[in-house]
Structures are given as structure tokens and as C-alpha cells.
Amino acid sequence: MNIQRCPYDATPIEAMGYSGGSFLLTCSACGAEWEAHNTLVRRVTPPDWDAVRASREGAVTSTTPPPPS
């Protein structure tokens, strides 16, 4: 499995490797964390849903053109 972005807010994921081939994947925007080992990926920490909403609203407003005057 190749996870490069957070499934909740599309922020790039940070990965930290541990012995035994495990990785801790972290989203710096919403705080969600996953543990990955071989093909198993499980969520360790749920996201901060308020941060996810704020990130999504920011993405929508930044790509949406301003209304006509």
C-alpha cells in the first residue's frame, strides 16, 4: 500500500520507520496517525475533525474564484 496523503484532508503524510519494518504515518494537519507493517495499516489516532473541516474549507475557498461584483 502506498499512502502519500491523508485520506481526511489530503495533507502530505510524514513517515517514521521503526525496527522490524513498521512505520508510523502521521498527518501534521489533523493529527491522525496510522501504523503500517507489511500490508497491514491500522489507525492509531483518529483525526481532529475540526481541523479536517478547517482544512477542507481552506482548500475550497482558496481554489474557488471570488464571486462577481
C-alpha positions as CSV (number, residue, x, y, z in Angstrom):
1,M,0.0,0.0,0.0
2,N,1.3,3.4,-0.9
3,I,-0.2,6.2,1.3
4,Q,1.2,9.6,0.4
5,R,-1.6,11.9,1.5
6,C,-4.0,12.0,4.5
7,P,-7.4,10.5,3.4
8,Y,-9.2,13.1,5.5
9,D,-7.6,16.4,4.4
10,A,-5.1,15.5,1.6
11,T,-2.1,16.8,3.6
12,P,1.2,15.0,2.8
13,I,1.9,12.3,5.3
14,E,5.1,12.1,7.4
15,A,6.5,8.6,8.0
16,M,8.8,7.4,10.7
17,G,10.4,4.0,10.4
18,Y,10.9,1.6,13.3
19,S,12.8,-1.7,13.7
20,G,11.0,-4.7,12.3
21,G,9.7,-2.9,9.3
22,S,6.9,-1.0,11.0
23,F,6.1,2.6,10.1
24,L,4.2,5.3,12.0
25,L,2.4,7.6,9.5
26,T,1.3,11.0,10.7
27,C,-0.8,13.8,9.4
28,S,0.5,17.1,10.7
29,A,-2.7,19.0,9.9
30,C,-5.4,16.8,11.6
31,G,-3.2,14.7,13.9
32,A,-4.4,11.3,12.6
33,E,-1.8,8.5,12.9
34,W,-1.6,5.1,11.3
35,E,0.7,2.1,12.0
36,A,1.8,0.3,8.9
37,H,3.5,-3.1,8.8
38,N,3.8,-5.0,5.5
39,T,0.3,-4.9,4.1
40,L,-1.5,-4.1,7.4
41,V,-2.4,-0.5,8.0
42,R,-4.4,0.5,11.1
43,R,-5.4,3.8,12.5
44,V,-3.8,4.5,15.9
45,T,-5.1,8.0,16.5
46,P,-8.4,9.4,15.0
47,P,-8.2,12.8,13.2
48,D,-9.2,16.1,14.8
49,W,-12.4,16.6,12.8
50,D,-12.5,20.4,13.4
51,A,-9.0,20.6,11.8
52,V,-10.2,18.5,8.9
53,R,-13.2,20.8,8.3
54,A,-11.0,23.9,8.5
55,S,-8.5,22.3,6.1
56,R,-11.3,21.4,3.6
57,E,-12.9,24.9,3.9
58,G,-9.5,26.5,3.3
59,A,-8.9,24.3,0.2
60,V,-12.4,25.2,-1.2
61,T,-12.1,28.9,-0.6
62,S,-8.5,29.0,-2.0
63,T,-9.5,27.3,-5.3
64,T,-12.9,28.9,-5.7
65,P,-12.8,32.2,-7.6
66,P,-14.3,35.2,-5.9
67,P,-17.9,35.9,-6.7
68,P,-18.5,38.5,-9.5
69,S,-19.0,42.1,-8.3
